[in-house]
């Protein structure tokens, strides 16, 4: 892939990014790739789990003649800052800064730029598309249409039965109710005011959690008038598969939704009962080919949207200040 490294200024920080352009002079349609939650890099990789979702998407896009820009989240990879101090709103601002950067790239058709987000990135993609005029379409991969508070409680309900039998036995013995414990933690978090606090002996991203608990993605979804593609797996334990119906009913613009059988939150197929414990094994394989084909063909078909370019929103790496 013909890659170019960029540095994108955002709210006093710098985001390290990779622009991937197809062969040929262009201008090419393009996708801004927004990764999921936590300290993940431009490839969607965490130091403990290499998801590779945005990396695989970039490879599929360039093969389909679509440019892409992906970036290290604030405080991850080569980007500056502390990811624990960044709230959901800060991550949204970083995504918007990345959008402005890709819109102004030579070789990119600024009228055909879509935002593609996975997990938290899907919520950020919806927020950016609702607020920014220069978006031609939106792809929501494993995206939620549920408040953060409700979603985290739902996750606890789904995950509890999938825990190893000895863990479940100990929880029963100690009379630990996982959902009640999560709800109690939410109350503790909401009483904090600092961006980062200590909980359970470790530094905790309290600002992000406070904002996530209060966030309702439906407010953004209701303001999206460009085409939307939403894809979720039937075995997703972190997002409600039925939220696809909510997305379809909430977005006023054209919507296409797909519930993919046996697909998990990390966009791979999983036989048998769904389990988070299988993620590490799943991520040894690429992102599901059907998902890649579905997304690339949809993005390639998105009609152009009028757009105007202004001053460049990026600096070449060797000209950026640290």
N, C-alpha and C positions, 0 to 999 in steps of 0.2 A: 504494500500500500504506500503511495506517495504521501508521506506525513510531513507536516511542518509544525514545529513547536512554537507556541505563542504564550505570552503572559498577559492576562486580562486584569486590569485594575477594577477593584470592587470595594467600596466603602473603606478605603485605607489599607486594604489587603491586596495581594496579588494571587490570581488563580492560574496555575500552570495547566496548559491545555494542549491538545493535539488536533490540528485540522487535517482531515484526510480528503483529498480531492481525487476524483476519477481521472483517467487518462482523457486527453482531449482539451480543447480550449475553453469549453463551457460557453455561457454560464450554466452551472449545474444546479438542479434542485438540491436542497440541503436539509439536514436534520441536526438539531441541537439535542445531544444525548445527556439526560440528567439521571445520575445514579441514585441508589436508595440511601437509607439512613445510616448514620454512624460515620466513622473515619474511613471512607472508601475512596479509592483513587479513580482516575479517569477510565479505568477498565472495569470498575465496580468491584475491585479486589480489596479485601480487608486482610490484615496480616494473619488472621487466623482462618480465613475462608476466602478462597479466590473464586469469586462468582463469575467474572469474565463476561458479564452480560453486555455492557456497553462496548467492550472490545469486539465481541462476536457480532453485535449489531453494526458496528462500523465496517467490519469486513464484509458483511452481507450488503450493506448499502453501497459501498464502492463498487462491488461487483454488479450492482444494478444501475450504475451511473449516477448515484446520489452521493454528494459530499456530506461530511459530518464533522461536528466539533464535539469533543468530549473533554472533560476537565477533572482535575483532582479537587475534591471538596475542600473547603476551608479547613486548614490544619491537617490535611492528609496529603500524602505524596510530597510533591514539590511546592504545594500552595502554602502561603503564610497563614498565621493565626493559630488559634486553639479551638479544635472542633467542639470541645466540651462547653466553651463559652458562646457558641453560635446557636441562636434560636432558629425556630422554623422560619421566622420572618427574615433572618439574616441569610438563610439558605435560599429563600425566594429571591432576595436582592442579588445574590451571586448568580443565580440562574438567569435573571433578567440582564445582568451585565454580560454574561456569556452569549445571550441571544443577540445583544447589540454588536458583539464582536463578530459573530458569524454573518450577520446581515451585511457587514461592510467588507467582507473578504473578496478580493479579486477572484473571479472564477465562480462565484456563487450568485445564483439568481435570487435576488432579495425579495422577489415576489412569490417565491416558492420555498420558503423556509418553514419547516414544521418543528414542533417540540415533541420529544419522545422521552417519557419518564417511566422509571420502574419503581414500584413501591412508594416510599416517600417522594421519590422523583416524579411519580405520576401526580401527586398532589401539588408539587411545585409547578409541574407543567400546566396543570389546570389553572393555577393562580396566575402564571405568566400569560397564558393565552387569554384569560379574562381581562387582564390589565393592559396588555401591550397590543398595539394596532397592527404590528408587522408580523403577524403569525398567520400562516396559510392553513394549518391544520394541527391536530393534537393526537398523539398516541399515548394511551394510558395502559401500561402493562402492570398487572397486579395492583390496580388502583382501587382506592376505597371511596365510598360515598357515605361514610358513617363518621360521626364525631369521634375524635381521638379517645375520649373517655370510654365510650361504648365499645370502640374497636379493641382497646387493650383488655377490657373485661371479657369480650368475646374470644380473644386469642387465648386467654387463660383457660376458658372453658374448653376450647378445642385441644389445647396442648396437654392438659392434666391427664386425660385417658391414654395419651401416647407415651407418657414417661415410663421408664423401665419399671418392671414389677417391684423390685426391691425398694425403689424410691417411693412408689405409691404405697407400699406396705408401711414404710416409715412415716409417711404423711398421715396415714390412717391411725397409726399408733399414737402419733403426737397430736392427732386431731387438727391437722393443718388443712384449712380450706384455702386452696390456691386463689380462687376468685376473691374471697374476702380479704386475703393478704394483699393482693394487688390493689383492691379498692382502698385499703388502709394506707398503702404506700402513696397512692394518689393524693390522699388528704394531707399527708406529710409534705409532699412536694409542693402542693398549692399554698402551704403556709410559709414557704421560703420566698426570698426576694432576690437573692444573689444569682448571678448567671451560673456559677459553679458552687456546689455545696458538697460536704462530705456525708455520705450515707453508707452504712455498712462497712466503714473503714476505707472507702475509696472515693475519689473525686467523681462527682455525678453531674451530668449535663441538665441542671434543673431548669434553666430558661427554656431549652428545647421542649422538655416534658410539659412545663406549664402551658406553653403555646400550643403544643400538640393536643393536650387534653381538651383545650377550649376550641380547637379548630373544627369547623364543619365544612368539608369539601363541597357540599351542595351549594353553598353560597357562591363559590367560583364557577362550578359547573353550570349554574343557572345563567351565567353571563357569557358563555362561550357560543358564538354564532358561526364559527368556522367548523369544517368537518372534524368529527371525532371518531377515532377507532379505539375501542376498549377490549382488552384481551385478559382473561383471568382463567386459571386452571381449576378444574373441579376438585382437586386435592389441595387447594391453598388453605393453610392453617393460619395465615396471618392477615388475610383479607377475605371478607365474605363474598363467596361466589355470586350470591344473589344480589350483590350491589351492582352487578351489570344491569339489572332491570331498573335500578334506581338511576343509574347514569343515563340510560336510554330515555327515561321519563323526565329527567331534569334538564338535560342539555337542550336548548331551543334550536340549535343548528342541526345539520345532518349527523346522524349517529349510526355507527355499525358496531355491534358487540359480538364477541365470540367467547363461549365457554369451552375450553379445550379439555377433553377427557384425560384423566390421569396426570395432568400437568400440575406441578407444585408452584410454590411462591418463587422459587429460583428458576422457573421456566424450563424445567426438565421433567420428563415423565418418570413416575414412580409407581411400580406395581405394588399390589397389596394395600394394606391400610396406610394412610398418610402418616409420616413421622418426620419431625425435625432432625432426628438423629441420622437420617439418610442423606442430608444435604451434602456432607463432605464427600460421600461416595458419588452422588449425582453430579457434583461440579467437576468431576474428572472428565465428564463428557461436555461437548459444546451445548449451547442453548438449542432447544428443540428446533429442528429444521422446519417443521410446519409453522412455528411461530415466526421464525425469520422470514420465510417466504411470504407469509400473510402480511407482515409489517412492511417489508420492502415493496411488495406489489401495491399495497394501499398507498404508501407514501409517494410512489412513482406516479400514481394516478391523481393525486391531489391537484386541483386546478390552481392556476396562479392567482396571486392576490397582489394588488398594486402596492408598491413599497417605495420609500424614498431613502436614499443613503445620506448620511451626514458625515461628521468627522470620524475618523477611525476610533474604534473603542478598544484597541489593543496596542501593545508594544511588542516588537520583536524581542526575544528573550535577552539578547545581548545589549539592548537599550533600556531594559527595565531596571528600576532601582530595587534593591532587596528590601 
